[in-house]
Each structure stands twice: as structure tokens, then as C-alpha cells.
Amino acid sequence: MSYQKHFTLIFTSLIFQLLFIHFAHAETPAQRIITLAPHLTEMVYSAGAGEKLVGVVNYSDYPAEAKSKPIVGSYNAINIERIVELKPDLVLSWRSGNRLQDYQRLEQLQQKLGFRLIESEINTLDDIPALIRQIGILAGSATKANAEAHELQTQLTQLRQQFATAKPVTVFYQIWNNPLITMGKNQFISQGIELCGGRNIFEDLGSLTGQVAVETVLIRDPEVILLGGTRAMQQDWLQTWQAFGTLQAVQNNTIFLLNNDLYQRSSARFIRALPALCAQIGQAR
């Protein structure tokens, strides 16, 4: 046998072994999971793998059991050392929320410490059930995850059919007051509004969120105003808008105070809360 042939056989055998090891590892269900965003914590529970969570970030408060999990910092300031101490075999990260330097450090550590690092991002409403399915596969809870994802996908399909021909309603969603912050077309909340037959008056915003002027809101004159923020903040914001008596939303009493936990987290709860949002928007028709 020539040297070249011998080398080729050895190389091919080595590649096969490496691929086998890789896929065998990938198919091993995770036993120790850490999530780096509150919505990812919720998704792990939705996927039926909550008991495998060994670390979460601040504000991971749903379901109630999540409050007892060890904290590994906040979504934008990860405590890498704490993650190492907890010895995870799966870390779920949030692409647009976690700091790049934190993600890069975890990338450097994953091979050394032997955990899987999964980067996730919710770009569409359909990504929510899709990610729940993926977590179910990774955690070995696919049956529960698939059932949950199917239920959520069915609800999205039904709502799309229900409001496909509904009269459009113009909507302004307030995230913050000083400065006045709203969201663009590609934000998942905006997609929920659109699914309900609403039209975000700042769909032309060139970013997920951005600062806008009160005067622009008055000119675009939304039929519905949705207020984020805490309950205490919402009351102040409500009074601010009620002072502008020419606004359609003021005249029609269609300013609504939303539950932040439901509508500012891309989770199963968001999809289940959409019928209530659609009903509120529908009051302006």
C-alpha cells in the first residue's frame, strides 16, 4: 500500500470517528442548562425541561420555580465565572441581548469545558414555537416541546385567518416616556399588532426600537395607544396622552395598559396573550 493511500485511509477513519463523536454528543440530552435571558428561561419550561435548569439571569421570574434558580448575572452583564462553577452542558444565549464580549468568552470556554453554546434570536412570531421545539430536542423533552409548539403554532394560524381581512387599525406602542421610545416594524410586538389587523404608525422606523417625537405621534394620530412600562409608569403616561384631546385614541377611549411580562417577552405567554391584544385593537373598529 502506498504512503498516500495509507494516509488517506487513516485520515478518512479519523474524520469518521470525529463525526461520530460529534453527533453522539449532539444527541445526548442536556442535563444542566443555563439561560441568558428571561424569555429563554420561560421557553425551557415550555419545552418541559425546567427541572434541568441550573442557572438563569436576573428577572427570570416565570414560572415561579424559576425564581429559586441560581443567578448568573443579568442578560447584558453575564457572570462567566458563575457559569463555570455551575458546570452546564448547555448554555442558551440571546444574540441581540447578550454582550458580544460575553458570548465570545463563552465560545472560547465551550470546547475546554464541554458544554454546548446555542445562540438564539426571535425574529418572527413563528420563531417562538420553533425555538421551543429545538430546546426540546436538546434537552430530551421533545414530546412535551412538540405538543406545546403545535398548540402555539395553531393559535397563530387561527389568529392570522381571523384577522386577515379585518379593517386596519393604526397603533402606537410606547416603551418609554423620557425620551419617548417606540418600536419598529420588525419587533415581535409589532408583528403581533400586525397579526391582529393593526398597523404600527412607526413601521418606517429603521431599527427595532427608537426615539420619536410627541409631535410626530400627534400628526400620525393613532386609533389605539398601547402603553408598556410598569403600572405606576403607565398611569403617568396615560394622563400625559389624555391631555391631547384631539387624538383619536383619547376620543375613543382606546388607550390600553399592557402587562409588560406578557408583551415584552418573546415567549409562549406572548402568543397566548395575543387574543386579548387583538380584542383591544378591535375596539377601535
C-alpha positions as CSV (number, residue, x, y, z in Angstrom):
1,M,0.0,0.0,0.0
2,S,1.4,3.4,-1.0
3,Y,2.0,6.1,1.6
4,Q,-0.6,8.3,0.1
5,K,-3.2,5.5,0.2
6,H,-2.3,4.7,3.8
7,F,-2.6,8.3,4.8
8,T,-5.9,8.7,3.1
9,L,-7.4,5.7,4.9
10,I,-6.1,6.9,8.3
11,F,-7.4,10.4,7.6
12,T,-10.8,9.1,6.4
13,S,-11.1,6.9,9.5
14,L,-10.2,9.8,11.8
15,I,-12.8,12.1,10.2
16,F,-15.5,9.4,10.6
17,Q,-14.6,8.9,14.3
18,L,-14.7,12.7,14.9
19,L,-18.1,12.9,13.1
20,F,-19.4,10.0,15.2
21,I,-18.2,11.6,18.4
22,H,-19.8,14.9,17.4
23,F,-23.2,13.5,16.6
24,A,-23.2,11.2,19.5
25,H,-22.5,14.2,21.8
26,A,-25.2,16.3,20.0
27,E,-27.8,13.6,20.6
28,T,-27.1,13.3,24.3
29,P,-29.8,15.2,26.1
30,A,-28.6,18.2,28.2
31,Q,-28.9,17.7,32.0
32,R,-27.6,21.1,33.2
33,I,-29.0,24.1,31.3
34,I,-28.2,27.8,31.8
35,T,-30.3,30.5,30.1
36,L,-29.0,34.0,29.4
37,A,-32.4,35.8,29.0
38,P,-35.7,35.7,30.9
39,H,-37.6,34.7,27.8
40,L,-35.3,31.8,27.3
41,T,-35.9,30.6,30.8
42,E,-39.7,30.6,30.1
43,M,-39.0,28.6,26.9
44,V,-37.1,25.9,28.7
45,Y,-40.1,25.4,31.0
46,S,-42.4,25.4,27.9
47,A,-40.2,22.7,26.4
48,G,-40.7,20.6,29.5
49,A,-37.1,20.9,30.7
50,G,-37.4,23.3,33.6
51,E,-36.1,20.8,36.1
52,K,-32.8,20.8,34.2
53,L,-32.2,24.5,34.7
54,V,-29.2,25.2,36.9
55,G,-28.7,28.9,36.2
56,V,-30.7,31.9,35.0
57,V,-30.3,35.7,34.7
58,N,-32.0,38.4,36.7
59,Y,-35.8,38.9,36.1
60,S,-36.2,35.2,35.2
61,D,-39.4,35.2,37.3
62,Y,-41.8,32.9,35.4
63,P,-42.9,30.3,36.2
64,A,-42.5,30.8,40.0
65,E,-40.0,27.9,40.2
66,A,-37.5,29.9,38.1
67,K,-37.1,32.4,41.0
68,S,-35.3,29.8,43.0
69,K,-32.6,29.1,40.4
70,P,-29.0,30.3,40.8
71,I,-28.4,33.7,39.2
72,V,-25.6,34.1,36.6
73,G,-25.8,37.9,36.3
74,S,-28.1,39.9,34.0
75,Y,-28.7,39.4,30.3
76,N,-26.3,42.3,29.4
77,A,-23.7,41.5,32.1
78,I,-23.1,37.8,32.4
79,N,-21.1,36.4,35.3
80,I,-18.8,34.0,33.4
81,E,-17.1,32.7,36.5
82,R,-20.5,31.7,38.0
83,I,-21.4,29.8,34.8
84,V,-18.2,27.9,35.0
85,E,-18.9,27.0,38.7
86,L,-22.3,25.6,37.7
87,K,-20.9,23.2,35.2
88,P,-23.6,23.4,32.5
89,D,-23.7,21.1,29.5
90,L,-26.0,23.5,27.6
91,V,-26.0,27.4,27.6
92,L,-28.7,29.2,25.7
93,S,-27.8,32.7,24.7
94,W,-29.6,35.7,23.2
95,R,-27.9,37.2,20.1
96,S,-29.2,40.7,20.2
97,G,-29.4,41.0,24.0
98,N,-26.2,39.4,25.4
99,R,-23.0,41.4,25.1
100,L,-20.7,40.3,22.3
101,Q,-17.7,40.1,24.7
102,D,-19.6,37.7,27.0
103,Y,-20.6,35.5,24.1
104,Q,-17.1,35.4,22.8
105,R,-15.7,34.3,26.2
106,L,-18.3,31.6,26.3
107,E,-17.3,30.5,22.8
108,Q,-13.7,30.2,24.0
109,L,-14.7,28.1,27.0
110,Q,-17.2,25.8,25.5
111,Q,-14.7,23.3,24.0
112,K,-12.5,23.4,27.1
113,L,-15.4,22.8,29.5
114,G,-17.5,20.6,27.2
115,F,-20.8,22.5,27.1
116,R,-22.9,23.4,24.0
117,L,-23.5,27.1,23.4
118,I,-26.6,27.8,21.4
119,E,-27.2,31.3,20.1
120,S,-30.9,32.2,19.5
121,E,-32.9,35.1,18.2
122,I,-36.6,35.7,17.8
123,N,-37.2,37.5,14.5
124,T,-40.7,36.3,13.8
125,L,-43.6,35.0,15.9
126,D,-43.1,31.6,14.3
127,D,-39.6,31.5,15.8
128,I,-41.2,31.1,19.3
129,P,-42.6,27.6,18.7
130,A,-39.6,26.7,16.6
131,L,-37.2,27.5,19.4
132,I,-39.3,25.6,21.9
133,R,-39.0,22.6,19.6
134,Q,-35.3,23.0,19.3
135,I,-34.9,23.2,23.1
136,G,-36.9,20.1,23.4
137,I,-34.6,18.2,21.1
138,L,-31.5,19.5,23.0
139,A,-33.0,18.7,26.4
140,G,-34.5,15.3,25.6
141,S,-38.1,16.6,26.1
142,A,-39.2,16.6,22.5
143,T,-42.6,15.1,23.2
144,K,-43.7,17.9,25.6
145,A,-41.9,20.6,23.5
146,N,-43.6,19.5,20.2
147,A,-47.0,19.4,21.8
148,E,-46.5,23.0,23.2
149,A,-45.1,24.2,19.9
150,H,-48.0,22.7,18.0
151,E,-50.6,24.4,20.2
152,L,-48.8,27.8,19.8
153,Q,-48.5,27.4,16.0
154,T,-52.1,26.5,15.8
155,Q,-53.1,29.6,17.7
156,L,-51.0,31.8,15.4
157,T,-52.6,30.2,12.3
158,Q,-56.1,30.7,13.7
159,L,-55.5,34.4,14.5
160,R,-54.0,35.1,11.1
161,Q,-57.0,33.6,9.4
162,Q,-59.4,35.5,11.8
163,F,-57.9,38.9,11.1
164,A,-56.6,38.5,7.5
165,T,-59.4,40.8,6.2
166,A,-60.0,42.9,9.2
167,K,-60.2,46.7,8.8
168,P,-56.7,48.1,9.6
169,V,-56.3,50.0,12.9
170,T,-53.4,52.4,13.4
171,V,-51.5,51.7,16.6
172,F,-48.8,53.4,18.7
173,Y,-46.8,51.3,21.2
174,Q,-45.0,53.2,23.9
175,I,-41.9,51.5,25.5
176,W,-40.6,54.5,27.5
177,N,-41.5,58.2,28.1
178,N,-38.4,60.3,28.5
179,P,-37.2,60.1,25.8
180,L,-40.3,58.8,24.1
181,I,-39.3,55.3,22.8
182,T,-41.3,53.0,20.5
183,M,-40.6,50.1,18.2
184,G,-40.2,49.4,14.5
185,K,-41.9,47.0,12.1
186,N,-39.6,44.1,12.8
187,Q,-40.0,44.0,16.6
188,F,-42.0,40.9,17.6
189,I,-44.6,43.0,19.4
190,S,-45.2,45.0,16.2
191,Q,-45.7,41.7,14.4
192,G,-48.3,40.7,17.0
193,I,-50.1,44.0,16.4
194,E,-50.0,43.4,12.6
195,L,-51.3,39.8,13.1
196,C,-54.3,41.4,14.9
197,G,-55.0,43.7,12.0
198,G,-53.2,46.7,13.5
199,R,-50.7,48.9,11.8
200,N,-47.7,50.3,13.7
201,I,-47.6,54.0,13.0
202,F,-43.8,53.8,13.2
203,E,-43.4,50.8,10.9
204,D,-41.0,53.0,9.0
205,L,-38.6,53.2,11.9
206,G,-35.2,51.9,10.7
207,S,-34.4,49.9,13.9
208,L,-36.1,47.5,16.4
209,T,-36.7,50.4,18.8
210,G,-36.0,54.1,18.6
211,Q,-36.7,57.6,19.9
212,V,-39.7,59.6,18.4
213,A,-41.2,63.0,18.9
214,V,-44.6,63.6,20.6
215,E,-45.4,65.9,17.7
216,T,-45.0,63.0,15.3
217,V,-47.4,60.9,17.3
218,L,-49.9,63.7,17.2
219,I,-49.6,64.1,13.5
220,R,-49.9,60.4,12.8
221,D,-52.9,60.3,15.2
222,P,-53.2,56.6,16.1
223,E,-56.5,55.0,16.7
224,V,-55.1,52.9,19.6
225,I,-52.2,53.6,22.0
226,L,-50.6,50.7,23.9
227,L,-48.6,51.5,27.0
228,G,-45.7,49.3,28.2
229,G,-43.8,50.1,31.4
230,T,-44.7,49.4,35.0
231,R,-48.2,50.0,36.4
232,A,-47.0,53.2,38.2
233,M,-45.4,54.5,35.0
234,Q,-48.4,53.6,32.9
235,Q,-50.7,55.8,34.9
236,D,-48.5,58.8,34.4
237,W,-48.2,58.1,30.7
238,L,-51.9,57.7,30.4
239,Q,-52.5,61.1,31.9
240,T,-49.9,62.6,29.6
241,W,-51.7,61.3,26.5
242,Q,-55.2,62.2,27.8
243,A,-54.2,65.8,27.8
244,F,-54.2,65.7,23.9
245,G,-57.9,65.6,23.4
246,T,-57.7,65.7,19.6
247,L,-56.1,62.2,19.4
248,Q,-58.4,59.5,18.1
249,A,-57.2,57.1,20.9
250,V,-58.2,59.7,23.5
251,Q,-61.6,60.5,22.0
252,N,-62.5,56.8,21.6
253,N,-61.0,55.7,25.0
254,T,-58.7,53.2,23.3
255,I,-55.5,53.7,25.3
256,F,-54.6,50.4,27.0
257,L,-52.2,49.5,29.7
258,L,-50.3,46.3,28.9
259,N,-48.8,43.7,31.1
260,N,-45.0,44.1,30.5
261,D,-44.2,40.5,31.3
262,L,-46.6,39.2,28.7
263,Y,-46.0,41.6,25.8
264,Q,-42.3,42.4,26.1
265,R,-41.0,38.8,26.3
266,S,-40.9,36.6,23.2
267,S,-42.3,33.5,24.9
268,A,-45.3,31.2,24.9
269,R,-47.2,33.6,27.1
270,F,-46.9,36.3,24.5
271,I,-48.7,34.2,21.9
272,R,-51.3,33.1,24.4
273,A,-51.9,36.8,25.2
274,L,-52.4,37.8,21.6
275,P,-56.2,37.2,21.5
276,A,-56.6,39.8,24.3
277,L,-54.4,42.2,22.4
278,C,-56.5,41.6,19.2
279,A,-59.7,42.3,21.2
280,Q,-58.3,45.7,22.5
281,I,-57.2,46.7,19.0
282,G,-60.6,45.6,17.7
283,Q,-62.4,48.2,19.9
284,A,-61.2,50.9,17.5
285,R,-63.0,49.3,14.5
